[in-house]
Each structure stands twice: as C-alpha cells, then as structure tokens.
Amino acid sequence: MYRRRFLRRSGAVGSAAAAVAFAGCAGVGGESDRDVGMLASAYQPREITVSVGETVVWENTSARAHTVTATESGIPDGAEFFASGGFDDYASAEAAWNADFGGILESGDRFEHTFTVPGAYEYVCIPHREGGMFGTVVVEE
C-alpha cells in the first residue's frame, strides 16, 4: 500500500499524525525516489533515474488537476508512449484534454508506467506546460 493513500484513508489526525503525513509528502522518512509528486505547477522531483523494467508512480499531491503525458519527440525509438488516460500519442492526449479534460489526475490520483527501453523520456502536464511543468525519466540498463 502507498504511504500517502494509507494515511489519507486511515483518517490520520493530530499533530503527530500530521507530522508523519507531511514527512511522507516532503520525501523524507523512506519515500521511494521513483515516486513523483505533482505540486501546483511542478513535478517533484523533476528528473529521476530508474532501471529498465522498473515502474514509476506519479501521484497528484496538489489541489490542482494535472496530467502526465510523454512529449511528441521526447521518448526513445521503440519505446511505448505513455499518458494518463491511456492515449496512444500526444495529439490524442492534448485533444482529449481540450475537449473534456481527458487524462485528468485529480488530487490523490495516481498514474504509473513501466519503462522497458533505456533512454531519456520527457513528459509534461498538458494544462501547465506553458508554465514549465515538465519532467524527465532517465532509464538505464
């Protein structure tokens, strides 16, 4: 079970529980370095490195709606495109967002993707890309 979701579901209250919950969101206390949080207008961390075959989990840790969408030319040759909402390409993801908020990740929602091809993967939050909300996953052998 994921720490943030457990704390939220368990109804953690009080100053000690709040401190534990905050510590988990701040990335201390054993949080995985392969967990990417979504702040109001940034991914945290902005860049992570994983090994081939590992799964990266993004969680919207803010009150704003976000997406996770690979950029058009930002994935290695032969790699699978990834996007919250399960779209096959960037144009489809962008059209779905513009039409009806397709691919939306609300506060507390998660998206995950398993990386099988080494290389650098660039991704953006479609509604916040103009504000610089982008990230990179570096996948090593």
N, C-alpha and C positions, 0 to 999 in steps of 0.2 A: 504494500500500500504506500502511496506517496504521502510524505510528511505533511505538506500543506493541506491536502484534501482531508487527511485524518484529523488534523487539528480543527479544520472548519466543521467537519461532520460531528466531531465529539463535543462541540459547543464549548471549547476551552474558554474560560473566563477567569478574571482575576489577574493581578499584576504578574504573578509568576508564570501563569499560562500565556499571558500576552507577551512576556519577555521571550519565552520559548518560541512562540509563533513568529515574533519579529526576527529572532535569530535565524530561523529557517528561511525566511524570505530574504534576509540580508546575505545569505550564502555562507554562514558560519555554522558550526555545530555538525559538520559531516555532510552537508549538502553535496550532491554529485556535481562534478564540473561539466557533466554532459546535460545538465538541466538548464534550459534557457528561459529566463523570466521575461515578461513584457511589461515595461514601465509605461508611463503615459506617452512617451514618444521615442523609446529606445528599447532595443533588446539588451538584456544583461545576462551573461557577457555578450559583447558584440561579436567576438570571434572565439570559437572553441576548436579543439583538435580531438579527433576520435580515431579509432582504428576501423579498418574495413570490417563490416558485419555488425557494427555497433548501432544501436538505436538512440537517436536524440529525441528528447521530450521537451516541447515548448509548453509553457503554461502562462496564460494571461493573468498576471499578478497585479493588474491595474484595473481601474474602473472604466477605462475606455475600451471600445471594441477594436480588435486587431485582426490581421491575417498573417499567415506565414506562406510566402509564395516565392518559389525559385525565380530568378530573373531569366529573361529570354536567352541570353547567351552566357549565363553565369554558372553553368554546370558542365562537368567534363563530358567528352564524347563517350557515348554508350551508357551514360548514367540515366537513371529514371528521374523524370520530372516529379517534383513534389509541391503540393499546395494544400493548405487547409481547405476542405470542401471537396478534395479528390479530383481536381481538374487535370486535364491532360497537357495543357500548355498555358503560358502566361496570358495570352489573348483571351482565352476562355475564362480564366480566373478573374481577369480585370472586367470583362463584360458582365460576369455574374455579380461581382461586387457592385458595379454601377447600376445594374438593373434592380437588384433586390438584396444587397448585402451578402451575396453568396460567399461562402468560405469564412464567415464571421466566427470569431472566437470571443465570446463574452468573458467577463471576469470569472476566473476559476476554470474555464475550459482549457482542454489540452489537445495538442496535436503531436503526433510522433511520426518519425520516418527512419527507416533502416538504410544505412549507406553501404552499398556493395561495390562501388567503383572508387578507387583512390583519386584524390584531386581536391580542388577548392570549389565549394558550392556557395554562390552568392544568393541571398534571398532578401525580400523586402516585405514590409507591411503596406499593402496597396493604399489604404486611406491615409497613411502617414509617410509615404515615400518622399513627397516633396519636402517634408520636414527632416529628412535624413534618417528615417528609421529603416536601417538595413543591417544585415549581419552576414557572417561567413562561417561555414563549417569546413574545416580542413580535415580530409580523410586520408590517413596514412596506412600503408601496408602493415 
